[in-house]
Amino acid sequence: MSAIKDRIKVVIFGTDTRGGKLFDVVLIVTIFLSILMVLLDSVTEYNQKYGEIFNDAEWVFTVLFTLEYLLRIYCIRRPTSYIFSFFGIIDLLALIPTYLSLFLPGTEVLTVIRVLRVLRVFRVLKLVQFMGEADHLMKAMFASRRKIFVFLFSVMNIVIILGSVMYLIEGEAAGFTSIPRSIYWAIVTLTTVGYGDISPMTNLGQSIAALIMIIGYSIIAVPTGIITSELNFPSEQSNKKECIVCGDANQTDNSKFCSNCGSNLTNQ
């Protein structure tokens, strides 16, 4: 029995075997087909013509994804490590709406949640050749979190101050009816979006608007520079390996079981 569970785990969670690679390809195709069906089903014309076909296909996809979900729970040592993981929750949320529609009339509107299935592709991609690049990017973003927080906090202060100044200068006649609305205008202007629903009318206000636009162009590349600088640091975890079940990359080479989820590392 244990050998069967280990074999299922290698196929579902691993990609080194032929069966694992084939499973990943089939899973990606199935996910994209289910997403395409959800998108087409939202078009009134297609829904009226092919609504029954879409409904039958949805149940086929739901059964397949349910079987996959149960097999993932069955084959790992600690099922809760998958059930309460990010991808485990996504998998469950993508299944619930279809089953709810059987028992609760009116819950069909929740079927839009099925588009969350597209997030499941990332789990497949993170287990194949894209894993190294994805890990490198995620580590750089995580390492930059404090700098980015300080940057965003500074931007927030800028838009609050300039928005409040514009509220005093322009007033309600120009559409700056409140400080929050003026802050909204400052954000739109700083990001160089410029919807045009509010615009300054006085010379002083237009000068401040021009200043905000220049500031926006000046700081728009700051987060990119912060993350890029972190990407240039060499990896410090060359002696580590990753658990294919929970994705924890802090496992030592001689570890037999994952310290996070308890999965067997020797057969991965």
Residue, then its C-alpha position, 0 to 999 in steps of 0.5 A: m500500500s505504501a509503495i502505491k502511495d509513493r508511486i502516486k505521489v511521484v506522478i502527481f507531485g514530481t516531474d522526473t518520471r515519464g508519468g509525472k511529465l505526462f500528468d503535468v501536460v494533461l493537467i495543464v491542457t485540462i485546466f486551460l480547456s476548463i477556463l476556456m469553457v468558463l469564458l465562453d459560457s459567460v458569452t450570452e450567445y454561446n450560452q444559449k446555443y451550447g449551455e447544456i454542452f458547457n454544463d456537461a463538460e463542467w461536470v466532467f472537469t469537476v469530477l477529474f479535478t475532484l479525483e486529483y484533489l483526493l489523490r493529492i490528499y491520499c498520497i502525502r504523509r500529512p494531508t493537512s499540509y496540502i489541504f491548508s496550503f495556498f494551492g490546496i485552498i485554490d483547488l478546493l475553491a475551484l471545486i465548491p461552486t459546481y457542487l453548491s449549484l446542486f443544493l443551493p439554487g441561485t449559487e450559479v453566480l459563484t461559478v465565476i470562481r472557477v477561473l481560479r483554476v488558472l492559478r493551478v498552472f503555476r503549481v505545475l510550472k513551479l515543479v518543472q523547468f521554470m522552478g529555478e527562475a520563479d524561486h529566484l524572482m520570489k526570493a528577490m521580491f521577498a528580500s525587497r519587501r521592506k524597501i518596497f514598503v518604505f517606497l510605498f509609504s513615501v508615495m502614500n505621503i506624497v499623494i496625501i499631501l499634494g491631494s490636500v494642497m489641491y483641495l485647498i487651491e482648486g476647491e469644489a468648483a474644479g471637482f475637488t469636492s473632498i480631500p479623499r477625492s483630491i487624493y484620488w486625483a493625485i494618485v491618478t496623476l502620479t501614476t500618469v494614468g490621467y482619466g481626466d474626470i477631474s482637472p485643475m483650473t487655476n495656474l497654480g493647480q496646473s503647475i502642481a499637476a505638472l510637478i506631480m506628473i514629473i515626480g510620477y515619471s521619476i519614481i515609477a522605476v524605483p520598485t523595478g530597480i529595488i527588485t533588480s538589485e536583489l536579483n543580482f545577489p547569488s543564491e545562498q541556498s545551493n546546499k538546500k533542496e526543495c520538498i515537491v509536496c509543500g514547496d519548502a526550499n529550506q530542506t538540507d540534502n541529507s534530510k529524509f523527511c520534510s521539516n514543514c509537511g513531513s513528506n518523504l524526501t528520499n523518493q522525490 
